[in-house]
Amino acid sequence: MRRAVITLASIVLVLVAALVVIAVNGDNSGDNKSAAAPEESTAGPTPVQTLPPDEGDYVAPAKYVALPGGAEKVGDLPVKFPHSPEGAASMAVASARNAWSFDPAEVKAGILTYASDRYRDAMAASAEDGAKGNREFAGVPGAGPIPPGATLNAWPIGVKWAAVGSNTVDVLVLLRVTSVPGEGAEPKTTLVVVPGRAVWESGDWKGDATDPKPLPDPVDIGTAKFNEDGWKAIQEGDRL
């Protein structure tokens, strides 16, 4: 498997439901000032380094986590997560999974479901750009019909979090993203680390802006580095 390091440039509004790089000009200090509308960029995540295939024997994850589900759903998207760090991580994982889509309506639905109130409208306006960035990431033309056989799927494989307070949790989600640009093409698998901040708002966890920090290199599950970097393997039913 070939892997790519994904970087998100500038100050990023890390709502993973959009996958749109946004420079946030608003005040994130938590006071009552309104946040300025984010500046949009049509640029999606950019692979900047390709790493060689992993070598060696499979190394079992040292830590597993069965994240709690949402108590309700909005459409197909889970909501009403427990008021706990694990609940915050579960929201971030659900948001990340939904974000990788060619369909602007699906991207927008994730934004409306998971974005914090102060960024929801501005992010929803970026849904078309988010879907376009996903198409380009997968090697699909940015406009026009999706080629037959083209697919884009994200599978969260690892997570870690740090509680900033009882109502704020910083989360990192490790994803294995597989894309095919069309029939007959070879699948491409990319490992991606997506950062996010979850805030407790109106009885649920929502995605908010977070300060930019250096991201760890993405590593695959089943490697020693996965454990060394402190990732928890995500257990979902009988699957990892």
Residue, then its C-alpha position, 0 to 999 in steps of 0.5 A: m500500500r502506498r501512503a500519502v501525507i496530507t497537509l491542511a494549510s493555514i489556519v484551518l476550520v477543522l470541521v471534517a464534514a467539509l474537507v474544504v481548506i478554510a482560513v478562519n479570520g474570526d476570533n476563536s477565543g470563546d468570547n461573545k464576538s461573532a466569528a467572521a465569515p471564513e474565506e473559502s478555498t477550492a483547494g482540497p487536501t494535497p498529497v505532499q509526500t508518498l511513503p514506501p509500503d510497510e514492511g514486516d509482520y503485522v503488529a496488533p493494535a495495543k489499544y482498541v476503542a468501541l466508540p458510542g453511537g448516537a442516540e438519534k439520527v438525522g437522515d443516515l447520520p448519527v447525532k446525540f452523542p454522549h457528553s464525554p470525550e468518547g462521544a466527542a470522538s465518535m462525532a468526529v469519526a462520523s463526520a470524517r466518514n461522511a465527508w469523503s463524497f462526490d455528492p455536494a448534497e451529502v457533504k452539505a448534509g454533514i455540515l448542517t448536522y455536525a458544524s457548530d452554529r457559528y460556522r454552519d452557514a459559511m461551511a454549508a456554502s462551501a459544500e460544492d467546493g468540498a465535493k469538487g475537491n473530493r473529485e479532484f482528489a480521486g482523479v475524477p473531473g471536477a465537473g460533469p457526470i461521475p465516470p462509471g466505476a469511480t468511487l471514493n470511500a473513507w474508513p476510519i481506522g484510528v482515533k485519539w483525543a485530548a479533553v481541553g475541558s468538559n465541553t471541548v475535546d480535540v480529536l485526531v481521526l486516522l482514515r484509510v481513503t480508497s479511491v478509483p477514478g473509473e472503470g478499469a483503473e487501479p484503486k489508490t489508497t491514502l492514509v489521512v490524519v484529520p484534526g478537529r475540535a468538538v464543542w458541546e452545543s445544544g445538547d450534542w457535540k459539534g465541529d468547531a475551529t481549532d488552532p493549527k498544529p503539526l499533524p503526526d504522519p499517517v501510519d497504517i493499522g497493523t504497524a508498530k508505529f501505529n502503537e508508538d504514536g498512541w492511536k486507538a484502533i476503532q472497533e465497530g461491531d466485528r470489524l476494525 
